[in-house]
Amino acid sequence: MPNYFEVYLDVPLEILRKRDPKGIYKNFDEKRLDQIVGLDLEFDTPISPDLIFKYAEGVSAESNALAMLREIRSRGYK
C-alpha cells in the first residue's frame, strides 16, 4: 500500500490497565464492556511493522512521540 507506515507500540497489558484514562479496562472487568482487543478479542502482533516502540519505564509518551516523528521524517515521510 503506497504511503503506508505501520508503527507498533509494544506496551504490556498491565501498563495499559494502569493508564486506562477512559476506563475501558475497568469497565471490562466490571462486565460493562466487552469485545476489547487483547482481552476477549484476539490481538495479532504485526508481522513486519516499519517502526517498533517498546515500552520503557520512565520514558514519557511525549518523548516517544518526538522520537517517532523524527524517525518517520528521517525515512522521507512528511
Secondary structure, 3 states (H helix, E strand, C coil): CCCCCCEEEECCHHHHHHHCCCCHHHHHHCCCCCCCECCCECCCCCCCCCEEEECCCCCCHHHHHHHHHHHHHHCCCC
